[in-house]
Amino acid sequence: MSAMRFFALTSAALPLALILFASPFPATAAEQPAAAAKKDVIVEQTDVNNSPKQHLDQLFSQLKRERDPEKASGIANEIRMEWNDSGSATVNLLMQWADKAIEEKRNPAALDFLDEAIALKPDYAESWNRRATLNFVMGNYRKSMSDIERVLDLEPRHFGAVSGMAAILSNSGNDQLTLKAWERFLDIYPAERTAQEQANTLAEKLAGNRT
């Protein structure tokens, strides 16, 4: 699986090849296959009285400890569902419109919706991530990286954005920085097999170049 495919860890509206990069739009539509598998995965229960931030912190703690890929995938999907709710009905609607526009390949309209969502709630990381993913799909790598940096300012644990960073760095041919990005990803989500494979391949390549 290529770095670009992995970049899609976020959305069903995006092309299948990008499914791993995004976060579920409606879970990122990319997560429909994961949702089917999720029913067989038991995720550690959390205190229902916790705030959304506390719940998210607990999920990330579980994700960091989990070594079983299927169980970790279930936890990652729980995190994506948390990311999917902006807390604003208006912003959520704009995100849904953006998803539909992406699905219908109306990228300029999708960008307009995402720009409006960002303007209304600039501290909502997922709108920046969605725009980063769309810019990546459109080949606007500089804009995509700028949006990714904003996502990571708001949520440093956003593994979808980190995988996008790795994809862009890989396209630029910078193996050393790409490896660092995958290592950052694995520090957040250690059980993800594709990230493990990408990191191992790059580490072996760089080690071979030094000999």
MODELLER restraints for C-alpha pairs under 7 A, 6 or more apart:
rsr = mdl.restraints
at = mdl.atoms
rsr.add(forms.Gaussian(group=physical.xy_distance, feature=features.Distance(at['CA:3:A'], at['CA:166:A']), mean=6.99, stdev=0.5))
rsr.add(forms.Gaussian(group=physical.xy_distance, feature=features.Distance(at['CA:3:A'], at['CA:167:A']), mean=4.83, stdev=0.5))
rsr.add(forms.Gaussian(group=physical.xy_distance, feature=features.Distance(at['CA:4:A'], at['CA:18:A']), mean=6.67, stdev=0.5))
rsr.add(forms.Gaussian(group=physical.xy_distance, feature=features.Distance(at['CA:4:A'], at['CA:167:A']), mean=5.22, stdev=0.5))
rsr.add(forms.Gaussian(group=physical.xy_distance, feature=features.Distance(at['CA:5:A'], at['CA:17:A']), mean=4.99, stdev=0.5))
rsr.add(forms.Gaussian(group=physical.xy_distance, feature=features.Distance(at['CA:5:A'], at['CA:18:A']), mean=4.65, stdev=0.5))
rsr.add(forms.Gaussian(group=physical.xy_distance, feature=features.Distance(at['CA:5:A'], at['CA:19:A']), mean=6.67, stdev=0.5))
rsr.add(forms.Gaussian(group=physical.xy_distance, feature=features.Distance(at['CA:5:A'], at['CA:20:A']), mean=6.16, stdev=0.5))
rsr.add(forms.Gaussian(group=physical.xy_distance, feature=features.Distance(at['CA:5:A'], at['CA:21:A']), mean=6.84, stdev=0.5))
rsr.add(forms.Gaussian(group=physical.xy_distance, feature=features.Distance(at['CA:6:A'], at['CA:18:A']), mean=6.52, stdev=0.5))
rsr.add(forms.Gaussian(group=physical.xy_distance, feature=features.Distance(at['CA:6:A'], at['CA:20:A']), mean=4.49, stdev=0.5))
rsr.add(forms.Gaussian(group=physical.xy_distance, feature=features.Distance(at['CA:6:A'], at['CA:21:A']), mean=5.03, stdev=0.5))
rsr.add(forms.Gaussian(group=physical.xy_distance, feature=features.Distance(at['CA:6:A'], at['CA:163:A']), mean=6.61, stdev=0.5))
rsr.add(forms.Gaussian(group=physical.xy_distance, feature=features.Distance(at['CA:7:A'], at['CA:18:A']), mean=6.08, stdev=0.5))
rsr.add(forms.Gaussian(group=physical.xy_distance, feature=features.Distance(at['CA:7:A'], at['CA:20:A']), mean=5.64, stdev=0.5))
rsr.add(forms.Gaussian(group=physical.xy_distance, feature=features.Distance(at['CA:7:A'], at['CA:21:A']), mean=3.16, stdev=0.5))
rsr.add(forms.Gaussian(group=physical.xy_distance, feature=features.Distance(at['CA:7:A'], at['CA:22:A']), mean=6.65, stdev=0.5))
rsr.add(forms.Gaussian(group=physical.xy_distance, feature=features.Distance(at['CA:7:A'], at['CA:160:A']), mean=6.72, stdev=0.5))
rsr.add(forms.Gaussian(group=physical.xy_distance, feature=features.Distance(at['CA:7:A'], at['CA:163:A']), mean=5.02, stdev=0.5))
rsr.add(forms.Gaussian(group=physical.xy_distance, feature=features.Distance(at['CA:7:A'], at['CA:164:A']), mean=4.44, stdev=0.5))
rsr.add(forms.Gaussian(group=physical.xy_distance, feature=features.Distance(at['CA:7:A'], at['CA:167:A']), mean=5.98, stdev=0.5))
rsr.add(forms.Gaussian(group=physical.xy_distance, feature=features.Distance(at['CA:8:A'], at['CA:18:A']), mean=3.65, stdev=0.5))
rsr.add(forms.Gaussian(group=physical.xy_distance, feature=features.Distance(at['CA:8:A'], at['CA:19:A']), mean=4.12, stdev=0.5))
rsr.add(forms.Gaussian(group=physical.xy_distance, feature=features.Distance(at['CA:8:A'], at['CA:20:A']), mean=3.76, stdev=0.5))
rsr.add(forms.Gaussian(group=physical.xy_distance, feature=features.Distance(at['CA:8:A'], at['CA:21:A']), mean=2.20, stdev=0.5))
rsr.add(forms.Gaussian(group=physical.xy_distance, feature=features.Distance(at['CA:8:A'], at['CA:22:A']), mean=4.30, stdev=0.5))
rsr.add(forms.Gaussian(group=physical.xy_distance, feature=features.Distance(at['CA:9:A'], at['CA:19:A']), mean=5.45, stdev=0.5))
rsr.add(forms.Gaussian(group=physical.xy_distance, feature=features.Distance(at['CA:9:A'], at['CA:20:A']), mean=3.08, stdev=0.5))
rsr.add(forms.Gaussian(group=physical.xy_distance, feature=features.Distance(at['CA:9:A'], at['CA:21:A']), mean=2.61, stdev=0.5))
rsr.add(forms.Gaussian(group=physical.xy_distance, feature=features.Distance(at['CA:9:A'], at['CA:22:A']), mean=3.35, stdev=0.5))
rsr.add(forms.Gaussian(group=physical.xy_distance, feature=features.Distance(at['CA:9:A'], at['CA:23:A']), mean=5.27, stdev=0.5))
rsr.add(forms.Gaussian(group=physical.xy_distance, feature=features.Distance(at['CA:9:A'], at['CA:160:A']), mean=5.00, stdev=0.5))
rsr.add(forms.Gaussian(group=physical.xy_distance, feature=features.Distance(at['CA:10:A'], at['CA:19:A']), mean=6.20, stdev=0.5))
rsr.add(forms.Gaussian(group=physical.xy_distance, feature=features.Distance(at['CA:10:A'], at['CA:20:A']), mean=6.17, stdev=0.5))
rsr.add(forms.Gaussian(group=physical.xy_distance, feature=features.Distance(at['CA:10:A'], at['CA:21:A']), mean=5.17, stdev=0.5))
rsr.add(forms.Gaussian(group=physical.xy_distance, feature=features.Distance(at['CA:10:A'], at['CA:22:A']), mean=1.86, stdev=0.5))
rsr.add(forms.Gaussian(group=physical.xy_distance, feature=features.Distance(at['CA:10:A'], at['CA:23:A']), mean=2.67, stdev=0.5))
rsr.add(forms.Gaussian(group=physical.xy_distance, feature=features.Distance(at['CA:10:A'], at['CA:24:A']), mean=4.46, stdev=0.5))
rsr.add(forms.Gaussian(group=physical.xy_distance, feature=features.Distance(at['CA:10:A'], at['CA:25:A']), mean=6.21, stdev=0.5))
rsr.add(forms.Gaussian(group=physical.xy_distance, feature=features.Distance(at['CA:10:A'], at['CA:27:A']), mean=6.42, stdev=0.5))
rsr.add(forms.Gaussian(group=physical.xy_distance, feature=features.Distance(at['CA:10:A'], at['CA:28:A']), mean=4.11, stdev=0.5))
rsr.add(forms.Gaussian(group=physical.xy_distance, feature=features.Distance(at['CA:10:A'], at['CA:29:A']), mean=6.91, stdev=0.5))
rsr.add(forms.Gaussian(group=physical.xy_distance, feature=features.Distance(at['CA:10:A'], at['CA:30:A']), mean=5.79, stdev=0.5))
rsr.add(forms.Gaussian(group=physical.xy_distance, feature=features.Distance(at['CA:10:A'], at['CA:160:A']), mean=6.57, stdev=0.5))
rsr.add(forms.Gaussian(group=physical.xy_distance, feature=features.Distance(at['CA:11:A'], at['CA:19:A']), mean=6.11, stdev=0.5))
rsr.add(forms.Gaussian(group=physical.xy_distance, feature=features.Distance(at['CA:11:A'], at['CA:22:A']), mean=5.08, stdev=0.5))
rsr.add(forms.Gaussian(group=physical.xy_distance, feature=features.Distance(at['CA:11:A'], at['CA:23:A']), mean=5.63, stdev=0.5))
rsr.add(forms.Gaussian(group=physical.xy_distance, feature=features.Distance(at['CA:11:A'], at['CA:24:A']), mean=4.57, stdev=0.5))
rsr.add(forms.Gaussian(group=physical.xy_distance, feature=features.Distance(at['CA:11:A'], at['CA:25:A']), mean=4.55, stdev=0.5))
rsr.add(forms.Gaussian(group=physical.xy_distance, feature=features.Distance(at['CA:11:A'], at['CA:26:A']), mean=6.90, stdev=0.5))
rsr.add(forms.Gaussian(group=physical.xy_distance, feature=features.Distance(at['CA:11:A'], at['CA:27:A']), mean=5.67, stdev=0.5))
rsr.add(forms.Gaussian(group=physical.xy_distance, feature=features.Distance(at['CA:11:A'], at['CA:28:A']), mean=2.07, stdev=0.5))
rsr.add(forms.Gaussian(group=physical.xy_distance, feature=features.Distance(at['CA:11:A'], at['CA:29:A']), mean=3.65, stdev=0.5))
rsr.add(forms.Gaussian(group=physical.xy_distance, feature=features.Distance(at['CA:11:A'], at['CA:30:A']), mean=4.19, stdev=0.5))
rsr.add(forms.Gaussian(group=physical.xy_distance, feature=features.Distance(at['CA:11:A'], at['CA:31:A']), mean=6.40, stdev=0.5))
rsr.add(forms.Gaussian(group=physical.xy_distance, feature=features.Distance(at['CA:12:A'], at['CA:19:A']), mean=6.91, stdev=0.5))
rsr.add(forms.Gaussian(group=physical.xy_distance, feature=features.Distance(at['CA:12:A'], at['CA:24:A']), mean=6.76, stdev=0.5))
rsr.add(forms.Gaussian(group=physical.xy_distance, feature=features.Distance(at['CA:12:A'], at['CA:25:A']), mean=6.35, stdev=0.5))
rsr.add(forms.Gaussian(group=physical.xy_distance, feature=features.Distance(at['CA:12:A'], at['CA:27:A']), mean=6.94, stdev=0.5))
rsr.add(forms.Gaussian(group=physical.xy_distance, feature=features.Distance(at['CA:12:A'], at['CA:28:A']), mean=4.54, stdev=0.5))
rsr.add(forms.Gaussian(group=physical.xy_distance, feature=features.Distance(at['CA:12:A'], at['CA:29:A']), mean=1.62, stdev=0.5))
rsr.add(forms.Gaussian(group=physical.xy_distance, feature=features.Distance(at['CA:12:A'], at['CA:30:A']), mean=3.86, stdev=0.5))
rsr.add(forms.Gaussian(group=physical.xy_distance, feature=features.Distance(at['CA:12:A'], at['CA:31:A']), mean=6.22, stdev=0.5))
rsr.add(forms.Gaussian(group=physical.xy_distance, feature=features.Distance(at['CA:12:A'], at['CA:32:A']), mean=6.84, stdev=0.5))
rsr.add(forms.Gaussian(group=physical.xy_distance, feature=features.Distance(at['CA:13:A'], at['CA:28:A']), mean=6.51, stdev=0.5))
rsr.add(forms.Gaussian(group=physical.xy_distance, feature=features.Distance(at['CA:13:A'], at['CA:29:A']), mean=5.04, stdev=0.5))
rsr.add(forms.Gaussian(group=physical.xy_distance, feature=features.Distance(at['CA:13:A'], at['CA:99:A']), mean=5.21, stdev=0.5))
rsr.add(forms.Gaussian(group=physical.xy_distance, feature=features.Distance(at['CA:13:A'], at['CA:100:A']), mean=6.61, stdev=0.5))
rsr.add(forms.Gaussian(group=physical.xy_distance, feature=features.Distance(at['CA:13:A'], at['CA:102:A']), mean=5.82, stdev=0.5))
rsr.add(forms.Gaussian(group=physical.xy_distance, feature=features.Distance(at['CA:13:A'], at['CA:103:A']), mean=4.68, stdev=0.5))
rsr.add(forms.Gaussian(group=physical.xy_distance, feature=features.Distance(at['CA:14:A'], at['CA:29:A']), mean=6.86, stdev=0.5))
rsr.add(forms.Gaussian(group=physical.xy_distance, feature=features.Distance(at['CA:14:A'], at['CA:102:A']), mean=6.41, stdev=0.5))
rsr.add(forms.Gaussian(group=physical.xy_distance, feature=features.Distance(at['CA:14:A'], at['CA:103:A']), mean=6.31, stdev=0.5))
rsr.add(forms.Gaussian(group=physical.xy_distance, feature=features.Distance(at['CA:16:A'], at['CA:30:A']), mean=6.88, stdev=0.5))
rsr.add(forms.Gaussian(group=physical.xy_distance, feature=features.Distance(at['CA:19:A'], at['CA:30:A']), mean=4.13, stdev=0.5))
rsr.add(forms.Gaussian(group=physical.xy_distance, feature=features.Distance(at['CA:20:A'], at['CA:30:A']), mean=6.54, stdev=0.5))
rsr.add(forms.Gaussian(group=physical.xy_distance, feature=features.Distance(at['CA:21:A'], at['CA:160:A']), mean=5.17, stdev=0.5))
rsr.add(forms.Gaussian(group=physical.xy_distance, feature=features.Distance(at['CA:21:A'], at['CA:163:A']), mean=6.23, stdev=0.5))
rsr.add(forms.Gaussian(group=physical.xy_distance, feature=features.Distance(at['CA:21:A'], at['CA:164:A']), mean=6.12, stdev=0.5))
rsr.add(forms.Gaussian(group=physical.xy_distance, feature=features.Distance(at['CA:22:A'], at['CA:28:A']), mean=5.74, stdev=0.5))
rsr.add(forms.Gaussian(group=physical.xy_distance, feature=features.Distance(at['CA:22:A'], at['CA:30:A']), mean=7.00, stdev=0.5))
rsr.add(forms.Gaussian(group=physical.xy_distance, feature=features.Distance(at['CA:22:A'], at['CA:133:A']), mean=6.80, stdev=0.5))
rsr.add(forms.Gaussian(group=physical.xy_distance, feature=features.Distance(at['CA:22:A'], at['CA:160:A']), mean=5.42, stdev=0.5))
rsr.add(forms.Gaussian(group=physical.xy_distance, feature=features.Distance(at['CA:23:A'], at['CA:80:A']), mean=5.32, stdev=0.5))
rsr.add(forms.Gaussian(group=physical.xy_distance, feature=features.Distance(at['CA:23:A'], at['CA:160:A']), mean=6.19, stdev=0.5))
rsr.add(forms.Gaussian(group=physical.xy_distance, feature=features.Distance(at['CA:24:A'], at['CA:30:A']), mean=6.21, stdev=0.5))
rsr.add(forms.Gaussian(group=physical.xy_distance, feature=features.Distance(at['CA:24:A'], at['CA:31:A']), mean=5.55, stdev=0.5))
rsr.add(forms.Gaussian(group=physical.xy_distance, feature=features.Distance(at['CA:24:A'], at['CA:80:A']), mean=5.62, stdev=0.5))
rsr.add(forms.Gaussian(group=physical.xy_distance, feature=features.Distance(at['CA:24:A'], at['CA:81:A']), mean=6.71, stdev=0.5))
rsr.add(forms.Gaussian(group=physical.xy_distance, feature=features.Distance(at['CA:24:A'], at['CA:84:A']), mean=6.66, stdev=0.5))
rsr.add(forms.Gaussian(group=physical.xy_distance, feature=features.Distance(at['CA:25:A'], at['CA:84:A']), mean=6.23, stdev=0.5))
rsr.add(forms.Gaussian(group=physical.xy_distance, feature=features.Distance(at['CA:25:A'], at['CA:99:A']), mean=6.98, stdev=0.5))
rsr.add(forms.Gaussian(group=physical.xy_distance, feature=features.Distance(at['CA:26:A'], at['CA:84:A']), mean=6.49, stdev=0.5))
rsr.add(forms.Gaussian(group=physical.xy_distance, feature=features.Distance(at['CA:27:A'], at['CA:80:A']), mean=6.17, stdev=0.5))
rsr.add(forms.Gaussian(group=physical.xy_distance, feature=features.Distance(at['CA:27:A'], at['CA:81:A']), mean=6.02, stdev=0.5))
rsr.add(forms.Gaussian(group=physical.xy_distance, feature=features.Distance(at['CA:27:A'], at['CA:84:A']), mean=6.08, stdev=0.5))
rsr.add(forms.Gaussian(group=physical.xy_distance, feature=features.Distance(at['CA:38:A'], at['CA:74:A']), mean=5.24, stdev=0.5))
rsr.add(forms.Gaussian(group=physical.xy_distance, feature=features.Distance(at['CA:41:A'], at['CA:70:A']), mean=6.86, stdev=0.5))
rsr.add(forms.Gaussian(group=physical.xy_distance, feature=features.Distance(at['CA:41:A'], at['CA:71:A']), mean=5.51, stdev=0.5))
rsr.add(forms.Gaussian(group=physical.xy_distance, feature=features.Distance(at['CA:41:A'], at['CA:74:A']), mean=5.90, stdev=0.5))
rsr.add(forms.Gaussian(group=physical.xy_distance, feature=features.Distance(at['CA:42:A'], at['CA:71:A']), mean=6.84, stdev=0.5))
rsr.add(forms.Gaussian(group=physical.xy_distance, feature=features.Distance(at['CA:43:A'], at['CA:71:A']), mean=6.99, stdev=0.5))
rsr.add(forms.Gaussian(group=physical.xy_distance, feature=features.Distance(at['CA:43:A'], at['CA:74:A']), mean=6.60, stdev=0.5))
rsr.add(forms.Gaussian(group=physical.xy_distance, feature=features.Distance(at['CA:43:A'], at['CA:75:A']), mean=6.15, stdev=0.5))
rsr.add(forms.Gaussian(group=physical.xy_distance, feature=features.Distance(at['CA:46:A'], at['CA:55:A']), mean=6.83, stdev=0.5))
rsr.add(forms.Gaussian(group=physical.xy_distance, feature=features.Distance(at['CA:56:A'], at['CA:79:A']), mean=6.53, stdev=0.5))
rsr.add(forms.Gaussian(group=physical.xy_distance, feature=features.Distance(at['CA:59:A'], at['CA:75:A']), mean=6.48, stdev=0.5))
rsr.add(forms.Gaussian(group=physical.xy_distance, feature=features.Distance(at['CA:59:A'], at['CA:79:A']), mean=6.58, stdev=0.5))
rsr.add(forms.Gaussian(group=physical.xy_distance, feature=features.Distance(at['CA:63:A'], at['CA:72:A']), mean=5.76, stdev=0.5))
rsr.add(forms.Gaussian(group=physical.xy_distance, feature=features.Distance(at['CA:63:A'], at['CA:75:A']), mean=6.11, stdev=0.5))
rsr.add(forms.Gaussian(group=physical.xy_distance, feature=features.Distance(at['CA:63:A'], at['CA:76:A']), mean=6.89, stdev=0.5))
rsr.add(forms.Gaussian(group=physical.xy_distance, feature=features.Distance(at['CA:63:A'], at['CA:189:A']), mean=5.92, stdev=0.5))
rsr.add(forms.Gaussian(group=physical.xy_distance, feature=features.Distance(at['CA:64:A'], at['CA:188:A']), mean=5.71, stdev=0.5))
rsr.add(forms.Gaussian(group=physical.xy_distance, feature=features.Distance(at['CA:64:A'], at['CA:189:A']), mean=5.66, stdev=0.5))
rsr.add(forms.Gaussian(group=physical.xy_distance, feature=features.Distance(at['CA:64:A'], at['CA:190:A']), mean=6.20, stdev=0.5))
rsr.add(forms.Gaussian(group=physical.xy_distance, feature=features.Distance(at['CA:66:A'], at['CA:72:A']), mean=5.76, stdev=0.5))
rsr.add(forms.Gaussian(group=physical.xy_distance, feature=features.Distance(at['CA:66:A'], at['CA:191:A']), mean=6.80, stdev=0.5))
rsr.add(forms.Gaussian(group=physical.xy_distance, feature=features.Distance(at['CA:67:A'], at['CA:190:A']), mean=6.90, stdev=0.5))
rsr.add(forms.Gaussian(group=physical.xy_distance, feature=features.Distance(at['CA:67:A'], at['CA:191:A']), mean=5.07, stdev=0.5))
rsr.add(forms.Gaussian(group=physical.xy_distance, feature=features.Distance(at['CA:68:A'], at['CA:191:A']), mean=6.30, stdev=0.5))
rsr.add(forms.Gaussian(group=physical.xy_distance, feature=features.Distance(at['CA:69:A'], at['CA:191:A']), mean=5.07, stdev=0.5))
rsr.add(forms.Gaussian(group=physical.xy_distance, feature=features.Distance(at['CA:69:A'], at['CA:192:A']), mean=6.08, stdev=0.5))
rsr.add(forms.Gaussian(group=physical.xy_distance, feature=features.Distance(at['CA:72:A'], at['CA:191:A']), mean=6.38, stdev=0.5))
rsr.add(forms.Gaussian(group=physical.xy_distance, feature=features.Distance(at['CA:83:A'], at['CA:126:A']), mean=6.32, stdev=0.5))
rsr.add(forms.Gaussian(group=physical.xy_distance, feature=features.Distance(at['CA:84:A'], at['CA:126:A']), mean=6.94, stdev=0.5))
rsr.add(forms.Gaussian(group=physical.xy_distance, feature=features.Distance(at['CA:85:A'], at['CA:92:A']), mean=6.71, stdev=0.5))
rsr.add(forms.Gaussian(group=physical.xy_distance, feature=features.Distance(at['CA:86:A'], at['CA:92:A']), mean=6.18, stdev=0.5))
rsr.add(forms.Gaussian(group=physical.xy_distance, feature=features.Distance(at['CA:86:A'], at['CA:124:A']), mean=6.23, stdev=0.5))
rsr.add(forms.Gaussian(group=physical.xy_distance, feature=features.Distance(at['CA:91:A'], at['CA:117:A']), mean=5.23, stdev=0.5))
rsr.add(forms.Gaussian(group=physical.xy_distance, feature=features.Distance(at['CA:94:A'], at['CA:113:A']), mean=5.56, stdev=0.5))
rsr.add(forms.Gaussian(group=physical.xy_distance, feature=features.Distance(at['CA:94:A'], at['CA:114:A']), mean=6.91, stdev=0.5))
rsr.add(forms.Gaussian(group=physical.xy_distance, feature=features.Distance(at['CA:94:A'], at['CA:117:A']), mean=6.11, stdev=0.5))
rsr.add(forms.Gaussian(group=physical.xy_distance, feature=features.Distance(at['CA:95:A'], at['CA:113:A']), mean=6.96, stdev=0.5))
rsr.add(forms.Gaussian(group=physical.xy_distance, feature=features.Distance(at['CA:95:A'], at['CA:114:A']), mean=6.63, stdev=0.5))
rsr.add(forms.Gaussian(group=physical.xy_distance, feature=features.Distance(at['CA:97:A'], at['CA:113:A']), mean=6.86, stdev=0.5))
rsr.add(forms.Gaussian(group=physical.xy_distance, feature=features.Distance(at['CA:98:A'], at['CA:110:A']), mean=4.29, stdev=0.5))
rsr.add(forms.Gaussian(group=physical.xy_distance, feature=features.Distance(at['CA:98:A'], at['CA:113:A']), mean=5.50, stdev=0.5))
rsr.add(forms.Gaussian(group=physical.xy_distance, feature=features.Distance(at['CA:98:A'], at['CA:114:A']), mean=6.38, stdev=0.5))
rsr.add(forms.Gaussian(group=physical.xy_distance, feature=features.Distance(at['CA:101:A'], at['CA:107:A']), mean=6.45, stdev=0.5))
rsr.add(forms.Gaussian(group=physical.xy_distance, feature=features.Distance(at['CA:101:A'], at['CA:109:A']), mean=6.33, stdev=0.5))
rsr.add(forms.Gaussian(group=physical.xy_distance, feature=features.Distance(at['CA:101:A'], at['CA:110:A']), mean=5.17, stdev=0.5))
rsr.add(forms.Gaussian(group=physical.xy_distance, feature=features.Distance(at['CA:102:A'], at['CA:110:A']), mean=5.92, stdev=0.5))
rsr.add(forms.Gaussian(group=physical.xy_distance, feature=features.Distance(at['CA:111:A'], at['CA:131:A']), mean=6.83, stdev=0.5))
rsr.add(forms.Gaussian(group=physical.xy_distance, feature=features.Distance(at['CA:114:A'], at['CA:127:A']), mean=6.16, stdev=0.5))
rsr.add(forms.Gaussian(group=physical.xy_distance, feature=features.Distance(at['CA:114:A'], at['CA:131:A']), mean=6.30, stdev=0.5))
rsr.add(forms.Gaussian(group=physical.xy_distance, feature=features.Distance(at['CA:117:A'], at['CA:127:A']), mean=6.54, stdev=0.5))
rsr.add(forms.Gaussian(group=physical.xy_distance, feature=features.Distance(at['CA:118:A'], at['CA:127:A']), mean=6.07, stdev=0.5))
rsr.add(forms.Gaussian(group=physical.xy_distance, feature=features.Distance(at['CA:118:A'], at['CA:128:A']), mean=6.83, stdev=0.5))
rsr.add(forms.Gaussian(group=physical.xy_distance, feature=features.Distance(at['CA:123:A'], at['CA:154:A']), mean=6.70, stdev=0.5))
rsr.add(forms.Gaussian(group=physical.xy_distance, feature=features.Distance(at['CA:125:A'], at['CA:151:A']), mean=4.99, stdev=0.5))
rsr.add(forms.Gaussian(group=physical.xy_distance, feature=features.Distance(at['CA:125:A'], at['CA:154:A']), mean=5.89, stdev=0.5))
rsr.add(forms.Gaussian(group=physical.xy_distance, feature=features.Distance(at['CA:125:A'], at['CA:155:A']), mean=6.67, stdev=0.5))
rsr.add(forms.Gaussian(group=physical.xy_distance, feature=features.Distance(at['CA:128:A'], at['CA:147:A']), mean=5.58, stdev=0.5))
rsr.add(forms.Gaussian(group=physical.xy_distance, feature=features.Distance(at['CA:128:A'], at['CA:150:A']), mean=6.98, stdev=0.5))
rsr.add(forms.Gaussian(group=physical.xy_distance, feature=features.Distance(at['CA:128:A'], at['CA:151:A']), mean=5.90, stdev=0.5))
rsr.add(forms.Gaussian(group=physical.xy_distance, feature=features.Distance(at['CA:129:A'], at['CA:147:A']), mean=6.60, stdev=0.5))
rsr.add(forms.Gaussian(group=physical.xy_distance, feature=features.Distance(at['CA:129:A'], at['CA:148:A']), mean=6.23, stdev=0.5))
rsr.add(forms.Gaussian(group=physical.xy_distance, feature=features.Distance(at['CA:129:A'], at['CA:151:A']), mean=5.99, stdev=0.5))
rsr.add(forms.Gaussian(group=physical.xy_distance, feature=features.Distance(at['CA:129:A'], at['CA:161:A']), mean=6.32, stdev=0.5))
rsr.add(forms.Gaussian(group=physical.xy_distance, feature=features.Distance(at['CA:132:A'], at['CA:144:A']), mean=4.18, stdev=0.5))
rsr.add(forms.Gaussian(group=physical.xy_distance, feature=features.Distance(at['CA:132:A'], at['CA:145:A']), mean=6.88, stdev=0.5))
rsr.add(forms.Gaussian(group=physical.xy_distance, feature=features.Distance(at['CA:132:A'], at['CA:147:A']), mean=5.15, stdev=0.5))
rsr.add(forms.Gaussian(group=physical.xy_distance, feature=features.Distance(at['CA:132:A'], at['CA:148:A']), mean=5.94, stdev=0.5))
rsr.add(forms.Gaussian(group=physical.xy_distance, feature=features.Distance(at['CA:133:A'], at['CA:144:A']), mean=6.72, stdev=0.5))
rsr.add(forms.Gaussian(group=physical.xy_distance, feature=features.Distance(at['CA:135:A'], at['CA:141:A']), mean=6.59, stdev=0.5))
rsr.add(forms.Gaussian(group=physical.xy_distance, feature=features.Distance(at['CA:135:A'], at['CA:143:A']), mean=6.46, stdev=0.5))
rsr.add(forms.Gaussian(group=physical.xy_distance, feature=features.Distance(at['CA:135:A'], at['CA:144:A']), mean=5.11, stdev=0.5))
rsr.add(forms.Gaussian(group=physical.xy_distance, feature=features.Distance(at['CA:136:A'], at['CA:144:A']), mean=5.52, stdev=0.5))
rsr.add(forms.Gaussian(group=physical.xy_distance, feature=features.Distance(at['CA:141:A'], at['CA:168:A']), mean=6.56, stdev=0.5))
rsr.add(forms.Gaussian(group=physical.xy_distance, feature=features.Distance(at['CA:145:A'], at['CA:165:A']), mean=6.50, stdev=0.5))
rsr.add(forms.Gaussian(group=physical.xy_distance, feature=features.Distance(at['CA:148:A'], at['CA:161:A']), mean=5.57, stdev=0.5))
rsr.add(forms.Gaussian(group=physical.xy_distance, feature=features.Distance(at['CA:148:A'], at['CA:165:A']), mean=6.86, stdev=0.5))
rsr.add(forms.Gaussian(group=physical.xy_distance, feature=features.Distance(at['CA:151:A'], at['CA:161:A']), mean=6.83, stdev=0.5))
rsr.add(forms.Gaussian(group=physical.xy_distance, feature=features.Distance(at['CA:152:A'], at['CA:158:A']), mean=6.45, stdev=0.5))
rsr.add(forms.Gaussian(group=physical.xy_distance, feature=features.Distance(at['CA:157:A'], at['CA:188:A']), mean=6.27, stdev=0.5))
rsr.add(forms.Gaussian(group=physical.xy_distance, feature=features.Distance(at['CA:159:A'], at['CA:185:A']), mean=5.66, stdev=0.5))
rsr.add(forms.Gaussian(group=physical.xy_distance, feature=features.Distance(at['CA:159:A'], at['CA:188:A']), mean=6.81, stdev=0.5))
rsr.add(forms.Gaussian(group=physical.xy_distance, feature=features.Distance(at['CA:162:A'], at['CA:181:A']), mean=6.37, stdev=0.5))
rsr.add(forms.Gaussian(group=physical.xy_distance, feature=features.Distance(at['CA:162:A'], at['CA:185:A']), mean=5.96, stdev=0.5))
rsr.add(forms.Gaussian(group=physical.xy_distance, feature=features.Distance(at['CA:163:A'], at['CA:182:A']), mean=6.91, stdev=0.5))
rsr.add(forms.Gaussian(group=physical.xy_distance, feature=features.Distance(at['CA:163:A'], at['CA:185:A']), mean=6.74, stdev=0.5))
rsr.add(forms.Gaussian(group=physical.xy_distance, feature=features.Distance(at['CA:165:A'], at['CA:181:A']), mean=6.78, stdev=0.5))
rsr.add(forms.Gaussian(group=physical.xy_distance, feature=features.Distance(at['CA:166:A'], at['CA:178:A']), mean=4.98, stdev=0.5))
rsr.add(forms.Gaussian(group=physical.xy_distance, feature=features.Distance(at['CA:166:A'], at['CA:181:A']), mean=5.26, stdev=0.5))
rsr.add(forms.Gaussian(group=physical.xy_distance, feature=features.Distance(at['CA:166:A'], at['CA:182:A']), mean=6.29, stdev=0.5))
rsr.add(forms.Gaussian(group=physical.xy_distance, feature=features.Distance(at['CA:169:A'], at['CA:177:A']), mean=6.67, stdev=0.5))
rsr.add(forms.Gaussian(group=physical.xy_distance, feature=features.Distance(at['CA:169:A'], at['CA:178:A']), mean=5.29, stdev=0.5))
rsr.add(forms.Gaussian(group=physical.xy_distance, feature=features.Distance(at['CA:170:A'], at['CA:178:A']), mean=5.63, stdev=0.5))
rsr.add(forms.Gaussian(group=physical.xy_distance, feature=features.Distance(at['CA:175:A'], at['CA:202:A']), mean=6.59, stdev=0.5))
rsr.add(forms.Gaussian(group=physical.xy_distance, feature=features.Distance(at['CA:179:A'], at['CA:199:A']), mean=5.65, stdev=0.5))
rsr.add(forms.Gaussian(group=physical.xy_distance, feature=features.Distance(at['CA:179:A'], at['CA:202:A']), mean=6.09, stdev=0.5))
rsr.add(forms.Gaussian(group=physical.xy_distance, feature=features.Distance(at['CA:179:A'], at['CA:203:A']), mean=6.99, stdev=0.5))
rsr.add(forms.Gaussian(group=physical.xy_distance, feature=features.Distance(at['CA:182:A'], at['CA:195:A']), mean=6.14, stdev=0.5))
rsr.add(forms.Gaussian(group=physical.xy_distance, feature=features.Distance(at['CA:182:A'], at['CA:199:A']), mean=5.74, stdev=0.5))
rsr.add(forms.Gaussian(group=physical.xy_distance, feature=features.Distance(at['CA:183:A'], at['CA:199:A']), mean=6.70, stdev=0.5))
rsr.add(forms.Gaussian(group=physical.xy_distance, feature=features.Distance(at['CA:186:A'], at['CA:195:A']), mean=6.82, stdev=0.5))
